[in-house]
Amino acid sequence: MKKIEMVDLKGQYNHIKEQVNQSVLETIESTMFINGPKVKSFQDHLEKYLDVKHVIPCANGTDALQIALMGLGLKPGDEVITADFTFAATVEVISLLGLTPVLVDVDPKTFNIDLPAIEKVIGPKTKAIIPVHLFGQAADMEEILALANKYNLYVVEDNAQSIGANYTFSDGSKKKTGTLGHVGTTSFFPSKNLGAYGDGGAIFTNDDQLAHTIRGMVNHGMYIRYQHDVVGVNSRLDSVQAAILDIKLNYLDFYNESRKASALKYNQRLADHPNLITPFRKGDCDTHVYHQYTLKVIDGDRDGLVQHLNEKGIPCGVYYPIPLHLQKAYTIDHYNADDFKVTLEIVNQVISLPMHTELTDDQIDFITDTVKSFLG
């Protein structure tokens, strides 16, 4: 059995090595390293894949979130609601812009933002909701969009972990996550389902005027060189990364299906254990693309399991060990622990097992046997 990786980027690269190398070499030989034809090609192909009018590539997923909020014209003091249980980038950009983050609890099954908790904190200063499609699973977008419409709020989707996932509406229609709200964002960090070989990100919208504004913002606020019409930043996807992503986009559905197949095998091996809760999937099988395979360890030693797996050569992760409302940078006096009961529980339960496109049956067997042998 080959060495188990948390994310096997080398194995994935070997399958597309010739195509990637050729595309990168073409880019280097063209010397069009910034905003070159490779960027435009990737942008066009991603728009078609997502069925969205506008994709604006940028330098990374955190920039994508920040620029999306900038494009909406929010003012310091405006409140933005998001989940307490997620990576810090989501709340980080809210704070950087002088906006006020309002953190709320999550659903105990999906780990996504809790709908009743959202409505509970909506007030006169609330301007936007940022649902995070966590671990690869679509949040409850139909209900979130209804809330946003009711209170005249923007919806900014953080789709960094779920590109390629579908959301199914009650009428049976489907749309890709990241394209349902006013604006969506994603990251192309190497470990993502669609990952570059460096940093990268993108912003999605069907709003023509918003897209125009954001296109200027990512490039120093310029639409015409040396004419700065809006306050912007320097955040561009470089052509080499675009060349790689354009190749990998052709395989995204295959990558996601491979992850789903591995998740199913994990489920089959672990579902009957009394101390484990396997990942909940809401709706059809295409609503979850398993960026992470995250278990809950119930009445068991989660931290001891982490140590045991590492000793056996099995990498794993705890995403995330500390709620955002308890992080030093984002602690606010008026937060009440009773408002974060689910988050405070699951941070001590969750563990993510290796999940990537190169997992083999014998690796999954070894991982699951090792987990069960420790828990008894």
KEDREN-551541 format. One line per 3 residues: number of its first residue (from 1); for each residue x, y, z of N, C-alpha, C. Coordinates in steps of 0.2 Angstrom, whole numbers, plus 5000, padded with zeros to 4 digits. Layout:
<atoms>
NUM> X Y Z X Y Z X Y Z  ... .
</atoms>
This chain:
<atoms>
1> 5004 4994 5000 5000 5000 5000 5004 5006 5000  5003 5011 4996 5007 5017 4995 5005 5022 5001  5010 5026 5003 5009 5031 5008 5002 5035 5008 .
4> 4999 5035 5013 4993 5039 5013 4994 5046 5014  4991 5050 5010 4991 5057 5010 4985 5060 5012  4985 5066 5016 4978 5069 5017 4975 5072 5010 .
7> 4980 5075 5006 4978 5076 4999 4984 5074 4995  4982 5070 4990 4988 5067 4986 4988 5071 4979  4991 5077 4980 4992 5081 4974 4997 5079 4969 .
10> 5002 5075 4971 5007 5072 4967 5004 5067 4963  5000 5062 4966 4996 5057 4962 4991 5060 4957  4988 5065 4959 4983 5069 4954 4987 5072 4948 .
13> 4993 5075 4950 4997 5078 4945 4999 5073 4939  5001 5067 4942 5004 5062 4937 4999 5060 4932  4993 5061 4933 4988 5059 4928 4987 5064 4923 .
16> 4988 5070 4924 4987 5076 4919 4994 5079 4918  4999 5076 4919 5006 5079 4919 5008 5082 4912  5007 5078 4907 5008 5080 4900 5004 5086 4898 .
19> 4998 5086 4900 4994 5092 4898 4995 5098 4902  4997 5098 4908 4998 5103 4912 5005 5106 4910  5010 5102 4909 5017 5104 4907 5017 5108 4901 .
22> 5013 5105 4896 5012 5109 4890 5009 5115 4890  5004 5116 4894 5000 5122 4895 5004 5127 4898  5008 5125 4904 5012 5130 4907 5018 5132 4903 .
25> 5021 5128 4899 5026 5130 4895 5024 5135 4889  5018 5133 4887 5015 5138 4882 5015 5145 4885  5012 5145 4891 5011 5152 4894 5018 5155 4896 .
28> 5023 5151 4898 5029 5154 4899 5032 5157 4892  5032 5153 4887 5035 5155 4881 5031 5161 4878  5025 5162 4880 5021 5168 4877 5023 5174 4881 .
31> 5026 5174 4887 5028 5179 4891 5022 5184 4893  5016 5181 4892 5010 5185 4895 5008 5182 4901  5011 5185 4907 5010 5182 4913 5004 5185 4917 .
34> 5002 5191 4916 4997 5194 4919 4991 5196 4914  4985 5193 4916 4979 5195 4912 4980 5192 4904  4984 5187 4903 4985 5184 4897 4979 5180 4894 .
37> 4980 5177 4888 4974 5173 4885 4973 5167 4889  4977 5165 4893 4976 5159 4897 4971 5161 4903  4971 5167 4905 4966 5169 4910 4959 5170 4907 .
40> 4959 5173 4901 4953 5173 4898 4950 5167 4896  4954 5162 4894 4951 5155 4892 4948 5152 4898  4952 5152 4904 4949 5149 4910 4943 5152 4912 .
43> 4943 5159 4912 4937 5163 4914 4931 5161 4910  4932 5160 4903 4926 5158 4899 4924 5151 4900  4928 5147 4901 4926 5140 4902 4923 5139 4909 .
46> 4925 5143 4914 4922 5142 4921 4915 5145 4921  4914 5151 4917 4907 5154 4916 4903 5148 4913  4905 5145 4908 4901 5140 4905 4899 5134 4910 .
49> 4904 5132 4913 4903 5126 4918 4898 5128 4923  4899 5134 4926 4895 5136 4932 4888 5139 4929  4887 5140 4923 4881 5143 4920 4880 5150 4923 .
52> 4885 5154 4924 4885 5161 4927 4887 5166 4922  4885 5172 4922 4886 5177 4917 4893 5179 4918  4896 5180 4924 4902 5183 4925 4906 5179 4930 .
55> 4913 5178 4928 4918 5175 4932 4923 5180 4932  4925 5183 4938 4931 5188 4938 4936 5184 4942  4942 5182 4939 4947 5179 4943 4951 5184 4947 .
58> 4954 5181 4952 4958 5186 4957 4963 5181 4960  4967 5184 4965 4973 5181 4967 4972 5176 4972  4967 5176 4976 4966 5170 4981 4958 5171 4983 .
61> 4956 5166 4987 4950 5166 4989 4948 5171 4995  4953 5173 4999 4951 5178 5004 4950 5185 5000  4954 5186 4995 4953 5192 4991 4946 5192 4988 .
64> 4944 5186 4986 4938 5186 4982 4932 5188 4987  4933 5186 4993 4927 5188 4998 4928 5195 4999  4934 5198 5000 4934 5205 5002 4932 5209 4996 .
67> 4934 5207 4990 4932 5212 4984 4924 5211 4983  4922 5205 4984 4914 5204 4984 4911 5209 4988  4913 5210 4994 4910 5214 4999 4911 5222 4997 .
70> 4917 5223 4995 4918 5230 4993 4914 5232 4987  4913 5227 4982 4909 5228 4976 4901 5230 4978  4899 5228 4984 4892 5229 4986 4891 5236 4989 .
73> 4897 5239 4990 4897 5246 4993 4895 5246 5000  4896 5241 5004 4894 5241 5011 4899 5246 5015  4896 5249 5020 4899 5255 5024 4901 5252 5031 .
76> 4907 5255 5034 4909 5253 5040 4903 5254 5045  4903 5248 5049 4897 5248 5054 4891 5244 5052  4891 5243 5045 4886 5238 5043 4887 5231 5045 .
79> 4882 5227 5047 4883 5221 5050 4882 5215 5044  4886 5210 5045 4886 5205 5040 4886 5198 5044  4881 5194 5043 4880 5188 5047 4883 5182 5043 .
82> 4887 5178 5047 4890 5172 5045 4891 5167 5050  4893 5161 5048 4894 5155 5053 4900 5156 5057  4899 5154 5064 4904 5153 5069 4909 5148 5067 .
85> 4906 5142 5064 4910 5137 5063 4913 5136 5056  4918 5139 5054 4921 5140 5048 4928 5142 5048  4932 5143 5043 4939 5145 5043 4938 5153 5044 .
88> 4943 5156 5047 4943 5163 5049 4943 5168 5043  4945 5166 5037 4945 5171 5031 4938 5174 5030  4933 5170 5032 4926 5173 5031 4925 5179 5035 .
91> 4926 5179 5042 4925 5184 5046 4931 5189 5046  4937 5187 5044 4943 5191 5043 4941 5197 5038  4939 5196 5032 4937 5201 5027 4932 5206 5030 .
94> 4927 5203 5033 4922 5208 5036 4925 5213 5041  4930 5211 5045 4933 5215 5050 4938 5220 5046  4941 5217 5041 4946 5222 5038 4943 5228 5034 .
97> 4937 5227 5032 4933 5232 5029 4929 5237 5034  4930 5236 5040 4927 5240 5045 4920 5238 5046  4917 5232 5043 4911 5230 5044 4910 5226 5051 .
100> 4904 5225 5053 4903 5221 5059 4901 5214 5058  4905 5209 5060 4903 5202 5059 4898 5200 5065  4893 5197 5063 4888 5194 5067 4888 5187 5066 .
103> 4891 5183 5071 4892 5176 5071 4886 5172 5073  4884 5167 5070 4879 5163 5072 4880 5155 5072  4876 5151 5075 4878 5144 5076 4876 5141 5069 .
106> 4878 5134 5069 4877 5130 5063 4872 5124 5065  4870 5121 5059 4866 5115 5060 4870 5109 5062  4868 5105 5067 4872 5100 5069 4873 5094 5064 .
109> 4869 5094 5059 4870 5088 5054 4875 5091 5048  4873 5096 5045 4877 5098 5039 4883 5103 5041  4883 5105 5047 4888 5110 5049 4888 5117 5046 .
112> 4882 5118 5042 4881 5124 5038 4877 5129 5042  4877 5135 5041 4874 5140 5045 4867 5139 5046  4865 5140 5052 4858 5138 5055 4853 5144 5053 .
115> 4848 5142 5050 4843 5147 5048 4839 5150 5053  4836 5147 5058 4833 5151 5064 4838 5156 5067  4844 5154 5067 4849 5158 5071 4851 5165 5066 .
118> 4850 5164 5060 4851 5170 5056 4845 5175 5057  4839 5173 5057 4834 5177 5057 4834 5181 5064  4836 5177 5069 4836 5179 5076 4840 5186 5077 .
121> 4846 5186 5073 4850 5192 5074 4850 5197 5069  4845 5197 5064 4844 5202 5059 4841 5208 5062  4845 5214 5061 4843 5220 5064 4843 5226 5059 .
124> 4842 5232 5061 4842 5238 5056 4849 5239 5053  4855 5236 5056 4861 5237 5053 4863 5231 5048  4859 5226 5048 4861 5220 5044 4861 5222 5037 .
127> 4866 5220 5033 4866 5222 5026 4867 5215 5022  4870 5210 5025 4872 5204 5021 4872 5198 5025  4872 5192 5021 4873 5186 5024 4878 5182 5020 .
130> 4883 5179 5024 4888 5175 5020 4887 5168 5022  4883 5164 5018 4883 5157 5020 4889 5153 5017  4892 5149 5021 4898 5145 5019 4896 5138 5017 .
133> 4897 5136 5011 4895 5129 5009 4901 5125 5012  4900 5123 5018 4906 5120 5022 4907 5112 5020  4914 5111 5019 4916 5104 5018 4914 5101 5012 .
136> 4911 5105 5007 4908 5102 5001 4901 5102 5000  4897 5104 5005 4890 5103 5005 4886 5110 5005  4881 5110 5000 4877 5116 4999 4873 5118 5005 .
139> 4874 5124 5007 4870 5127 5012 4862 5127 5010  4858 5129 5015 4850 5129 5013 4849 5135 5009  4851 5136 5003 4851 5142 4999 4844 5145 4998 .
142> 4839 5140 4997 4832 5143 4995 4829 5147 5001  4830 5144 5007 4828 5147 5013 4832 5154 5015  4838 5153 5013 4843 5159 5015 4841 5165 5010 .
145> 4840 5163 5004 4838 5168 4999 4831 5171 5000  4826 5167 5003 4820 5170 5005 4820 5175 5011  4825 5173 5016 4826 5177 5021 4829 5184 5019 .
148> 4834 5183 5014 4837 5189 5012 4832 5194 5008  4828 5191 5004 4823 5195 5001 4818 5198 5006  4816 5194 5011 4811 5197 5016 4814 5203 5019 .
151> 4821 5203 5021 4824 5209 5024 4828 5213 5020  4828 5212 5013 4832 5216 5008 4839 5216 5010  4842 5210 5010 4849 5209 5012 4853 5206 5006 .
154> 4859 5207 5005 4863 5204 5000 4865 5197 5003  4866 5192 4998 4869 5186 5000 4875 5185 4996  4881 5184 5000 4887 5182 4997 4889 5175 4999 .
157> 4890 5171 4994 4891 5164 4995 4899 5163 4995  4901 5160 5001 4908 5157 5002 4908 5150 4999  4910 5149 4993 4910 5143 4990 4917 5140 4989 .
160> 4922 5142 4994 4929 5140 4993 4930 5132 4994  4925 5129 4997 4926 5122 4998 4921 5117 4994  4917 5121 4990 4911 5117 4987 4910 5118 4979 .
163> 4915 5120 4976 4915 5121 4969 4913 5114 4965  4907 5115 4961 4905 5109 4957 4899 5106 4961  4897 5108 4967 4891 5105 4970 4885 5109 4967 .
166> 4880 5105 4968 4873 5108 4965 4869 5109 4971  4864 5114 4970 4859 5115 4975 4852 5114 4972  4848 5110 4975 4842 5108 4972 4836 5112 4975 .
169> 4832 5116 4971 4827 5120 4974 4821 5115 4975  4816 5117 4978 4810 5113 4980 4806 5112 4973  4807 5115 4968 4803 5114 4962 4807 5109 4957 .
172> 4813 5107 4960 4817 5102 4956 4823 5105 4952  4823 5111 4951 4828 5114 4947 4834 5115 4951  4840 5115 4948 4847 5115 4951 4851 5120 4948 .
175> 4855 5123 4953 4860 5128 4951 4867 5126 4955  4872 5128 4952 4879 5127 4955 4879 5132 4961  4882 5129 4967 4884 5133 4972 4889 5139 4970 .
178> 4888 5145 4973 4892 5150 4971 4888 5155 4966  4883 5152 4963 4879 5156 4958 4872 5158 4960  4870 5157 4966 4863 5158 4968 4862 5164 4971 .
181> 4867 5167 4975 4866 5173 4978 4868 5179 4974  4868 5185 4977 4870 5191 4973 4877 5190 4970  4882 5187 4974 4889 5186 4972 4891 5180 4975 .
184> 4896 5176 4972 4899 5171 4975 4906 5171 4974  4910 5167 4979 4917 5167 4978 4920 5160 4979  4926 5159 4977 4929 5153 4978 4937 5154 4979 .
187> 4940 5149 4981 4947 5148 4982 4950 5143 4977  4956 5144 4974 4959 5138 4971 4965 5136 4974  4965 5137 4981 4971 5134 4985 4972 5127 4983 .
190> 4979 5125 4982 4980 5118 4979 4976 5112 4982  4974 5112 4988 4970 5107 4991 4963 5107 4989  4960 5112 4986 4953 5112 4985 4952 5107 4979 .
193> 4945 5106 4979 4943 5101 4973 4945 5103 4966  4945 5110 4965 4948 5113 4959 4954 5117 4962  4960 5115 4962 4966 5118 4965 4971 5120 4960 .
196> 4974 5126 4961 4980 5128 4957 4986 5125 4960  4992 5127 4957 4998 5125 4960 5001 5131 4963  4997 5135 4966 4999 5141 4970 4992 5144 4972 .
199> 4992 5150 4973 4986 5153 4976 4982 5156 4970  4975 5156 4971 4971 5159 4966 4964 5159 4968  4959 5163 4965 4952 5163 4967 4948 5166 4962 .
202> 4942 5167 4963 4937 5170 4958 4931 5172 4962  4927 5177 4958 4921 5179 4960 4916 5178 4955  4910 5176 4957 4905 5175 4952 4899 5179 4953 .
205> 4895 5181 4948 4889 5185 4948 4885 5185 4942  4879 5186 4942 4875 5187 4936 4873 5194 4935  4875 5198 4940 4874 5206 4940 4879 5209 4935 .
208> 4877 5212 4930 4881 5215 4925 4885 5221 4928  4881 5225 4932 4884 5231 4935 4889 5229 4940  4887 5225 4944 4892 5222 4950 4898 5219 4947 .
211> 4897 5215 4942 4903 5212 4938 4908 5218 4936  4905 5223 4933 4909 5228 4930 4913 5232 4936  4910 5233 4941 4913 5236 4947 4919 5232 4949 .
214> 4917 5226 4950 4922 5221 4953 4928 5220 4948  4927 5220 4942 4933 5219 4937 4937 5225 4938  4935 5231 4939 4940 5237 4940 4943 5236 4947 .
217> 4940 5234 4952 4942 5233 4959 4948 5228 4959  4948 5223 4955 4954 5218 4956 4960 5221 4953  4959 5226 4949 4965 5229 4945 4966 5236 4947 .
220> 4967 5237 4953 4969 5244 4956 4963 5249 4954  4957 5247 4953 4952 5251 4951 4952 5254 4944  4956 5251 4940 4956 5253 4933 4952 5249 4928 .
223> 4949 5253 4923 4946 5250 4917 4950 5252 4911  4953 5258 4912 4957 5261 4907 4964 5262 4910  4970 5260 4907 4976 5260 4911 4977 5267 4913 .
226> 4979 5268 4920 4981 5274 4923 4975 5278 4925  4969 5276 4923 4963 5279 4925 4959 5275 4931  4959 5278 4937 4957 5274 4943 4950 5277 4944 .
229> 4945 5273 4942 4938 5275 4943 4935 5273 4950  4938 5268 4953 4935 5265 4959 4941 5264 4964  4940 5263 4970 4946 5261 4975 4946 5254 4974 .
232> 4952 5252 4972 4953 5244 4971 4959 5241 4974  4961 5235 4972 4967 5232 4975 4970 5229 4970  4976 5226 4971 4980 5222 4966 4979 5215 4968 .
235> 4974 5212 4964 4972 5205 4965 4970 5201 4958  4975 5199 4955 4974 5196 4949 4977 5188 4949  4973 5184 4945 4975 5177 4944 4981 5177 4939 .
238> 4986 5175 4940 4992 5175 4935 4991 5169 4930  4994 5170 4924 4992 5166 4918 4994 5159 4919  5000 5158 4923 5002 5151 4924 4997 5147 4928 .
241> 4994 5150 4933 4989 5147 4937 4983 5146 4933  4981 5150 4929 4975 5150 4925 4976 5144 4920  4982 5143 4917 4984 5138 4913 4983 5131 4916 .
244> 4985 5130 4922 4984 5124 4926 4977 5123 4927  4973 5128 4930 4966 5127 4931 4962 5126 4925  4964 5128 4920 4960 5127 4914 4960 5120 4912 .
247> 4966 5117 4913 4966 5109 4912 4962 5106 4917  4963 5107 4923 4960 5104 4929 4952 5104 4929  4950 5110 4926 4943 5111 4926 4939 5105 4922 .
250> 4943 5103 4917 4940 5097 4913 4939 5091 4917  4942 5091 4922 4942 5085 4926 4938 5086 4933  4935 5092 4934 4932 5093 4940 4927 5088 4942 .
253> 4922 5087 4937 4917 5083 4939 4919 5076 4941  4924 5073 4937 4927 5067 4938 4930 5067 4945  4934 5072 4947 4937 5073 4954 4932 5072 4959 .
256> 4926 5076 4958 4921 5076 4963 4917 5069 4964  4916 5066 4958 4914 5059 4958 4918 5054 4962  4925 5055 4961 4929 5051 4964 4929 5052 4972 .
259> 4928 5058 4974 4928 5060 4981 4921 5057 4984  4916 5057 4980 4909 5054 4982 4910 5047 4983  4913 5044 4979 4914 5036 4979 4918 5034 4985 .
262> 4923 5038 4987 4927 5037 4993 4923 5038 4999  4919 5043 4999 4915 5045 5005 4910 5039 5006  4907 5036 5000 4902 5031 5001 4906 5025 5004 .
265> 4912 5023 5002 4916 5018 5005 4917 5019 5012  4919 5025 5014 4920 5027 5021 4914 5025 5025  4908 5028 5022 4902 5027 5026 4900 5020 5027 .
268> 4901 5016 5022 4899 5009 5023 4904 5005 5028  4910 5007 5029 4914 5004 5034 4913 5007 5041  4911 5013 5041 4910 5016 5048 4903 5017 5050 .
271> 4898 5016 5046 4891 5018 5048 4889 5014 5054  4891 5008 5055 4888 5004 5061 4892 5005 5068  4896 5010 5068 4900 5011 5074 4896 5015 5079 .
274> 4895 5013 5085 4891 5017 5090 4894 5024 5092  4901 5025 5091 4904 5031 5093 4905 5036 5087  4903 5034 5081 4904 5038 5075 4898 5040 5072 .
277> 4898 5047 5070 4892 5049 5065 4895 5051 5059  4894 5047 5053 4897 5049 5047 4893 5055 5044  4897 5058 5039 4894 5065 5036 4887 5064 5034 .
280> 4883 5069 5036 4876 5069 5034 4876 5072 5027  4872 5070 5022 4871 5073 5016 4864 5074 5015  4862 5081 5013 4855 5083 5012 4854 5082 5005 .
283> 4848 5079 5003 4846 5079 4996 4850 5074 4992  4850 5076 4986 4853 5071 4981 4861 5071 4982  4864 5066 4979 4871 5064 4980 4875 5070 4977 .
286> 4872 5074 4972 4877 5079 4969 4877 5086 4973  4874 5086 4979 4874 5092 4984 4880 5092 4988  4884 5087 4988 4890 5087 4992 4896 5084 4988 .
289> 4901 5088 4988 4907 5086 4984 4913 5084 4988  4912 5083 4995 4916 5081 5000 4924 5084 4999  4924 5090 5000 4930 5093 5001 4934 5090 5007 .
292> 4930 5089 5012 4932 5085 5018 4927 5080 5019  4930 5074 5022 4926 5069 5025 4926 5070 5032  4921 5073 5035 4922 5074 5042 4917 5070 5046 .
295> 4920 5067 5051 4916 5063 5056 4915 5066 5062  4910 5064 5066 4909 5066 5073 4910 5060 5077  4915 5061 5082 4916 5056 5087 4912 5057 5093 .
298> 4907 5053 5095 4903 5054 5100 4905 5049 5106  4905 5052 5112 4907 5049 5118 4913 5045 5117  4918 5048 5114 4925 5045 5113 4930 5050 5113 .
301> 4936 5048 5113 4942 5052 5113 4944 5054 5106  4942 5060 5104 4943 5062 5098 4951 5064 5097  4953 5067 5102 4960 5069 5102 4965 5063 5102 .
304> 4963 5058 5106 4967 5052 5106 4967 5049 5100  4961 5049 5096 4961 5046 5089 4965 5049 5085  4965 5056 5085 4970 5060 5081 4977 5057 5082 .
307> 4979 5057 5088 4986 5055 5089 4987 5048 5087  4982 5043 5088 4983 5036 5086 4984 5036 5078  4980 5039 5075 4980 5039 5067 4987 5042 5065 .
310> 4989 5047 5068 4996 5050 5066 5001 5045 5067  5001 5041 5073 5006 5036 5075 5006 5030 5070  5000 5029 5067 5000 5024 5062 5001 5026 5055 .
313> 5003 5032 5054 5005 5035 5047 4999 5037 5043  4993 5039 5047 4987 5041 5044 4986 5049 5045  4987 5053 5040 4986 5060 5042 4978 5061 5043 .
316> 4977 5066 5047 4970 5068 5048 4970 5076 5050  4964 5078 5051 4963 5085 5053 4957 5087 5057  4958 5092 5061 4952 5094 5065 4950 5101 5062 .
319> 4945 5101 5058 4943 5108 5055 4936 5109 5058  4935 5113 5063 4940 5118 5066 4940 5117 5073  4946 5118 5077 4946 5117 5084 4944 5122 5088 .
322> 4943 5128 5086 4941 5134 5090 4936 5138 5086  4930 5139 5089 4925 5143 5086 4928 5150 5085  4925 5154 5080 4927 5160 5078 4926 5165 5084 .
325> 4920 5164 5087 4918 5169 5092 4923 5169 5098  4927 5163 5099 4932 5163 5104 4939 5164 5102  4940 5166 5095 4947 5168 5093 4948 5175 5096 .
328> 4954 5176 5098 4956 5182 5101 4955 5188 5096  4956 5187 5090 4955 5193 5085 4948 5195 5085  4943 5190 5086 4936 5191 5084 4931 5191 5091 .
331> 4934 5190 5097 4930 5190 5102 4926 5196 5104  4920 5196 5105 4916 5202 5107 4912 5200 5113  4912 5205 5118 4909 5204 5124 4902 5201 5124 .
334> 4898 5204 5120 4891 5202 5120 4889 5195 5118  4894 5191 5115 4893 5184 5113 4891 5180 5119  4886 5176 5118 4883 5172 5123 4884 5165 5121 .
337> 4887 5161 5126 4889 5154 5124 4882 5150 5122  4877 5152 5125 4871 5148 5124 4868 5149 5116  4871 5154 5113 4870 5155 5106 4874 5151 5101 .
340> 4879 5147 5104 4883 5143 5100 4884 5136 5103  4878 5133 5105 4878 5127 5108 4881 5121 5103  4879 5121 5097 4881 5116 5092 4888 5117 5091 .
343> 4890 5123 5089 4898 5124 5088 4902 5122 5093  4900 5124 5099 4904 5122 5105 4905 5115 5106  4900 5111 5104 4900 5104 5105 4904 5101 5099 .
346> 4903 5103 5093 4906 5099 5088 4914 5101 5087  4916 5106 5090 4923 5108 5089 4927 5102 5093  4924 5099 5098 4927 5094 5101 4925 5087 5099 .
349> 4922 5086 5093 4920 5080 5090 4922 5079 5083  4923 5084 5079 4925 5083 5072 4932 5080 5071  4932 5076 5066 4939 5074 5064 4938 5073 5056 .
352> 4943 5075 5052 4942 5074 5045 4948 5069 5043  4945 5064 5039 4950 5059 5037 4952 5060 5030  4958 5057 5028 4960 5058 5021 4955 5058 5016 .
355> 4955 5063 5011 4950 5064 5006 4953 5067 5000  4953 5063 4994 4956 5066 4988 4954 5061 4983  4956 5063 4977 4955 5059 4971 4958 5052 4970 .
358> 4964 5051 4974 4968 5046 4973 4967 5040 4978  4963 5041 4982 4962 5036 4988 4960 5029 4985  4963 5024 4988 4962 5017 4985 4958 5013 4990 .
361> 4955 5008 4988 4951 5004 4993 4955 5001 4999  4961 4999 4997 4965 4996 5003 4967 5002 5008  4968 5008 5005 4969 5013 5010 4963 5015 5014 .
364> 4958 5015 5011 4951 5016 5015 4950 5011 5020  4952 5004 5018 4951 4999 5023 4956 5000 5029  4962 5002 5027 4967 5002 5033 4965 5008 5037 .
367> 4963 5014 5034 4961 5019 5038 4955 5018 5043  4950 5015 5040 4944 5013 5044 4945 5008 5049  4949 5003 5048 4951 4998 5052 4954 5001 5058 .
370> 4959 5006 5057 4963 5009 5062 4958 5013 5066  4953 5017 5063 4949 5021 5067 4945 5016 5072  4942 5011 5069 4938 5007 5073 4942 5003 5079 .
373> 4948 5001 5077 4952 4997 5082 4953 5002 5088  4954 5008 5087 4955 5013 5093 4949 5014 5097  4944 5015 5093 4937 5016 5097 4934 5010 5100 .
376> 4936 5004 5098 4934 4998 5101 4927 4996 5098 .
</atoms>
